[in-house]
Amino acid sequence: VLILIYFQNSYIFITIMKKKIKKINAAILIIGNEILSGRTQDKNIAFISNWLNLKCGISVNEVRIVPDIEKTIVNNIRHLSKEFNYVFTTGGIGPTHDDITAQSISKAFKTKYEYHKEAYQILEAYYGKKKFNDGRKKMAKMPRGAKLIYNPSSAAPGFMIKNVLSLPGVPSILNSMIENCKRYLVKGLKTHSKTLNLYTVESNISKRLGLIQKKYKKSVDIGSYPFFRLGKIGVSIVSRSNSIPKLRRVNKDLLKLVKIKKIRILKV
């Protein structure tokens, strides 16, 4: 951007570089035997993914579910923290013996696992000195130098160290805390999406759909997802992009495909 300024009887051109917003990604690491056993159904993946995209412009590119095994957690933290801008962990920061996320993350980053002074004060004030037992004190232990993610529901804070944000596994508590993560995150490009629901089968549109995807492969991702509604088979075509104009162009091409193939659109 060029700006013309009049200074001391002469004009000066100043160039201001517009800062480009880059794509920022994240991974989610779900920690807990109860998820793997099927005893508990995970509800956090969709919530975190939607929140990151809609509120922060951050896309989730990988999700892993691992057991409460220190070595496994350590290895995954080390790998994911190198591969992604942010890593969100859920579960394993409670008061029981199998809550080992905080100490595992400490080991992954080779930092001391100790009481966080502010976290200790928050929990002691919440429970009262008489009821502040060893299990509750454990929730104040985290990697040295961690920043707190405040918890408006049950006081026990999550934490962030380096690019890893550690949250509880209980969905209602995690949901109440998620906004407190925003202060630590750099915003990226928001991903927009548009869905076209068609009464057809995938094989009927696969060839032309592939050509459209090839045309926009650098700017728009197109996915097809079969569905069965009201006794009829259909396909949802979902287009995703950081650019709304390009998303509109793709939609025009898809509507041309619909017209050529004489496909009925399901209006939702």
KOLRORO-351673 format. One record per residue (C-alpha): residue number from 1; residue in three letters; x, y, z. Coordinates in steps of 0.5 Angstrom, whole numbers. Example, Ala and Ser with C-alpha at 12.3 -4.5 7.8 and 13.67 -1.06 7.14 Angstrom:
<pts>
    n  res     xx     yy     zz
    1  ALA     25     -9     16
    2  SER     27     -2     14
</pts>
This chain:
<pts>
    n  res     xx     yy     zz
    1  VAL      0      0      0
    2  LEU      3      7     -2
    3  ILE      1     13      2
    4  LEU      3     20      0
    5  ILE      5     25      5
    6  TYR      7     32      5
    7  PHE     13     34      9
    8  GLN     17     40      9
    9  ASN     15     43      3
   10  SER     16     36     -1
   11  TYR     12     30     -2
   12  ILE     14     23      1
   13  PHE     12     16     -1
   14  ILE     11     11      4
   15  THR     10      4      3
   16  ILE      6      0      8
   17  MET      7     -8      7
   18  LYS      0    -11      9
   19  LYS      1    -17     14
   20  LYS     -1    -23     11
   21  ILE     -6    -28     15
   22  LYS     -3    -35     15
   23  LYS     -6    -41     15
   24  ILE     -6    -44     23
   25  ASN     -7    -51     24
   26  ALA     -8    -55     31
   27  ALA     -8    -63     33
   28  ILE    -13    -65     38
   29  LEU    -10    -71     43
   30  ILE    -16    -74     47
   31  ILE    -13    -78     53
   32  GLY    -17    -83     57
   33  ASN    -18    -91     57
   34  GLU    -25    -90     58
   35  ILE    -26    -87     51
   36  LEU    -22    -93     48
   37  SER    -26    -98     52
   38  GLY    -32    -95     49
   39  ARG    -35    -93     56
   40  THR    -35    -86     55
   41  GLN    -37    -83     48
   42  ASP    -32    -77     46
   43  LYS    -36    -70     45
   44  ASN    -30    -66     45
   45  ILE    -27    -67     38
   46  ALA    -33    -63     34
   47  PHE    -34    -58     40
   48  ILE    -26    -56     40
   49  SER    -26    -56     32
   50  ASN    -32    -52     31
   51  TRP    -30    -47     36
   52  LEU    -23    -46     33
   53  ASN    -25    -45     26
   54  LEU    -31    -41     27
   55  LYS    -27    -36     33
   56  CYS    -20    -37     31
   57  GLY    -19    -39     24
   58  ILE    -15    -45     26
   59  SER    -16    -51     23
   60  VAL    -16    -58     26
   61  ASN    -12    -63     22
   62  GLU    -11    -69     26
   63  VAL    -14    -72     32
   64  ARG    -11    -78     36
   65  ILE    -14    -82     42
   66  VAL     -9    -85     47
   67  PRO     -9    -89     53
   68  ASP     -7    -87     60
   69  ILE      0    -89     59
   70  GLU      6    -84     60
   71  LYS     10    -86     55
   72  THR      5    -86     49
   73  ILE      3    -79     52
   74  VAL     10    -77     52
   75  ASN     11    -79     45
   76  ASN      5    -76     42
   77  ILE      6    -69     45
   78  ARG     13    -69     42
   79  HIS     11    -71     35
   80  LEU      5    -67     35
   81  SER      8    -60     38
   82  LYS     13    -60     32
   83  GLU      8    -62     27
   84  PHE      3    -57     29
   85  ASN      2    -50     31
   86  TYR     -2    -52     37
   87  VAL     -4    -58     40
   88  PHE    -10    -59     45
   89  THR    -10    -65     50
   90  THR    -17    -67     53
   91  GLY    -17    -71     60
   92  GLY    -12    -73     65
   93  ILE    -12    -67     69
   94  GLY    -16    -69     75
   95  PRO    -14    -71     82
   96  THR    -14    -79     81
   97  HIS     -8    -84     80
   98  ASP     -9    -85     73
   99  ASP     -9    -77     71
  100  ILE     -2    -77     69
  101  THR     -3    -72     63
  102  ALA      1    -66     67
  103  GLN      6    -70     69
  104  SER      7    -73     62
  105  ILE      7    -67     58
  106  SER     13    -64     63
  107  LYS     17    -70     62
  108  ALA     15    -69     54
  109  PHE     18    -62     55
  110  LYS     24    -64     60
  111  THR     21    -59     65
  112  LYS     20    -60     72
  113  TYR     13    -62     75
  114  GLU     11    -58     81
  115  TYR      6    -54     84
  116  HIS      3    -48     80
  117  LYS      3    -42     86
  118  GLU     -3    -39     83
  119  ALA     -7    -45     81
  120  TYR     -5    -48     88
  121  GLN     -8    -41     91
  122  ILE    -15    -42     87
  123  LEU    -16    -49     89
  124  GLU    -15    -48     96
  125  ALA    -19    -42     96
  126  TYR    -25    -46     92
  127  TYR    -25    -52     97
  128  GLY    -22    -49    103
  129  LYS    -16    -51    107
  130  LYS    -20    -57    111
  131  LYS    -22    -60    105
  132  PHE    -16    -58    100
  133  ASN    -14    -66    101
  134  ASP     -8    -69     97
  135  GLY    -12    -71     91
  136  ARG    -15    -64     90
  137  LYS     -8    -61     91
  138  LYS     -5    -65     85
  139  MET    -10    -61     80
  140  ALA     -5    -55     82
  141  LYS      1    -59     79
  142  MET      3    -58     72
  143  PRO     10    -56     68
  144  ARG     14    -51     71
  145  GLY     13    -44     67
  146  ALA      6    -46     65
  147  LYS      0    -41     64
  148  LEU     -7    -42     67
  149  ILE    -13    -43     63
  150  TYR    -18    -41     68
  151  ASN    -24    -45     70
  152  PRO    -31    -42     71
  153  SER    -34    -48     73
  154  SER    -30    -52     78
  155  ALA    -24    -48     79
  156  ALA    -19    -53     77
  157  PRO    -15    -49     72
  158  GLY    -12    -52     65
  159  PHE     -6    -50     63
  160  MET     -1    -48     57
  161  ILE      6    -50     56
  162  LYS     10    -48     49
  163  ASN      4    -49     44
  164  VAL      0    -55     48
  165  LEU     -6    -53     51
  166  SER     -9    -58     56
  167  LEU    -16    -58     58
  168  PRO    -21    -63     62
  169  GLY    -24    -69     59
  170  VAL    -31    -67     62
  171  PRO    -35    -63     56
  172  SER    -39    -58     60
  173  ILE    -33    -56     64
  174  LEU    -29    -56     58
  175  ASN    -34    -52     54
  176  SER    -34    -47     60
  177  MET    -26    -46     59
  178  ILE    -25    -46     52
  179  GLU    -26    -38     51
  180  ASN    -20    -37     56
  181  CYS    -16    -41     51
  182  LYS    -17    -35     46
  183  ARG    -12    -30     49
  184  TYR     -6    -35     48
  185  LEU     -8    -36     40
  186  VAL     -6    -33     34
  187  LYS    -12    -32     29
  188  GLY    -11    -35     22
  189  LEU    -16    -35     16
  190  LYS    -23    -37     17
  191  THR    -25    -43     13
  192  HIS    -32    -42     10
  193  SER    -36    -48      8
  194  LYS    -42    -49      3
  195  THR    -47    -55      3
  196  LEU    -51    -57     -3
  197  ASN    -55    -63     -2
  198  LEU    -57    -67     -8
  199  TYR    -62    -73     -9
  200  THR    -57    -77    -13
  201  VAL    -52    -83    -12
  202  GLU    -44    -81    -12
  203  SER    -42    -85    -18
  204  ASN    -47    -81    -22
  205  ILE    -43    -74    -21
  206  SER    -36    -77    -19
  207  LYS    -33    -76    -26
  208  ARG    -35    -68    -27
  209  LEU    -34    -67    -19
  210  GLY    -27    -69    -20
  211  LEU    -26    -64    -25
  212  ILE    -29    -59    -21
  213  GLN    -24    -61    -15
  214  LYS    -18    -61    -20
  215  LYS    -20    -54    -23
  216  TYR    -20    -51    -16
  217  LYS    -15    -56    -12
  218  LYS    -11    -50     -9
  219  SER    -16    -46     -6
  220  VAL    -22    -50     -5
  221  ASP    -23    -57     -2
  222  ILE    -29    -61     -4
  223  GLY    -32    -67     -1
  224  SER    -38    -72     -2
  225  TYR    -42    -75      3
  226  PRO    -48    -80      2
  227  PHE    -54    -80      6
  228  PHE    -61    -83      6
  229  ARG    -67    -79      8
  230  LEU    -74    -80      7
  231  GLY    -73    -87      4
  232  LYS    -69    -83     -2
  233  ILE    -61    -84     -3
  234  GLY    -57    -77     -4
  235  VAL    -51    -74     -3
  236  SER    -48    -68      1
  237  ILE    -43    -64     -3
  238  VAL    -39    -60      2
  239  SER    -34    -54     -1
  240  ARG    -29    -51      4
  241  SER    -25    -45      3
  242  ASN    -21    -39      6
  243  SER    -24    -35      0
  244  ILE    -32    -33      0
  245  PRO    -31    -31     -8
  246  LYS    -28    -38    -10
  247  LEU    -33    -42     -6
  248  ARG    -38    -38    -10
  249  ARG    -35    -40    -16
  250  VAL    -35    -47    -14
  251  ASN    -42    -47    -12
  252  LYS    -44    -44    -19
  253  ASP    -40    -50    -23
  254  LEU    -44    -55    -18
  255  LEU    -50    -52    -20
  256  LYS    -49    -53    -27
  257  LEU    -47    -60    -26
  258  VAL    -54    -61    -23
  259  LYS    -57    -58    -29
  260  ILE    -54    -62    -34
  261  LYS    -55    -68    -30
  262  LYS    -62    -66    -28
  263  ILE    -61    -67    -21
  264  ARG    -66    -65    -16
  265  ILE    -63    -61    -10
  266  LEU    -66    -62     -3
  267  LYS    -67    -56      1
  268  VAL    -66    -56      8
</pts>
